[in-house]
Amino acid sequence: MIEVAADKFKSFTIHKGDMVQVIGGKEKGKTGKTLKVLKTKNRIIIEGLNMVKRHTKPNQKNPQGGMVEKEASIHYSNVLLLCPKCNKGVRVKASLDKSKKKQRACSKCSTVI
């Protein structure tokens, strides 16, 4: 029998292009823009954070090869969405707008994100 991880179908409140704040790990307290959301792995890649060095062979894109710095992923539980009004990481609640469309809102100040 095939077992499917329960987290695989979980809906994320964080999307590509959102501003987020890291709340755990070596990058704790820093903020950045999300570049990619990896739903199947429950991880998020944030611009300029969690940089790692990668040894690469010469190729057409990088003819010299060598060490390249790039962003590594962070688990989504270590990240909070950044509220523009509160100016800090907050939890998100779901609310409906006038056309009955679901939207994300700050749980503290109820500002739509």
HUPE-V476713 format. One record per helix or strand of 3 or more residues. SS is the DSSP state (a for helix, b for strand). FROM is the first residue (numbers start at 1). TO is the last residue. If there is no record, write none. Layout:
ss=(SS & SS)
from=(FROM & FROM)
to=(TO & TO)
This chain:
ss=(a & b & b & a & b & b & b & b & a & b & b & b)
from=(6 & 19 & 31 & 39 & 43 & 51 & 66 & 73 & 76 & 79 & 92 & 102)
to=(9 & 22 & 38 & 41 & 46 & 56 & 71 & 75 & 78 & 82 & 96 & 106)
